[in-house]
Amino acid sequence: MDRIQNAITAVILTMNEERNIGRCLAALSFCDEILVFDSGSTDKTVELAQGKARVVTRPFTNFGDQRNAAATHITTEWALWIDADEVVTPELAKSIRNAVASNKADGYWLHRFTHFAGKKVRYGSWGSDGVLRLLRTSKSRWSDSAVHEHAIVNGATARLSGELLHFSFRDVDHYIDKVTRYSKVWAQGRAAVGKRSGLLQLLFHPAWRFTRDFLLRLGFLDGSLGAVVCGLSAYNSFLKYAYLYQLTTGAPAAKPD
């Protein structure tokens, strides 16, 4: 496919994102095109996106497969992969346009800061989150992972200045609901390749996650907010291995919602 040179398509995968899609789209005016790749939303996501983006609908399979399917609809040399709950700041937008014009790399890492309950997390793993999201389409693809898919770039990568704001979790309930669904899928994928979970994994992984994020990655500098998010991350780690334990010991497990 001959793609438009030095042009950018912002690609957003969506499923019932009416809370977030407007804010996300409003920050992408610097892109040459916006592609909303929807998985069959039943809320107003598609309605809000129409007129501002090209909308393509495809039933959801898994995250890696969905991103690779979306890539076949990109008509520009560059793709900026953005989640509906993320917002590009003006400084980052400027860095993206400069990177495309300079043509010095085939992929670029963005510095992402997560917000929890309306507050910006500055430290821990949420505050130092680098994501590879600006990709030269002809030199990149996505892993086939069911969750935690990652970009694979056949070429040089670099980092951009500016922040990508991530409004992923509204509150504790929202976090638990979201990570419960992801943990089930993660456990099923691990069980399918013969991985197991036992006492060591159930104790060590959550403890290490909290220690790493709160102490080594300075989560304590966020104060009470840091303690909450690092504790939730440790809970997420425990939940994944608890579901894996359940699957590999013969106990019945609920399917992901």
Secondary structure, 3 states (H helix, E strand, C coil): CCCEEEEEEEEEEECCCCCCHHHHHHCCCCCCEEEEEECCCCCCHHHHHECCEEEEECCCCCHHHHHHHHHCCCCEEEEEEEECCEEECHHHHHHHHHHHHHCCCCEEEEEEEEEECCEECCCHHHHCEEEEEEEEHHHEEECCCCCCCCEEECCCEEEEEEEEEEEEECCHHHHHHHHHHHHHHHHHHHHHCCCCCCHHHHHHHHHHHHHHHHHHCCHHHHHHHHHHHHHHHHHHHHHHHHHHHHHHCCCCCCCCC
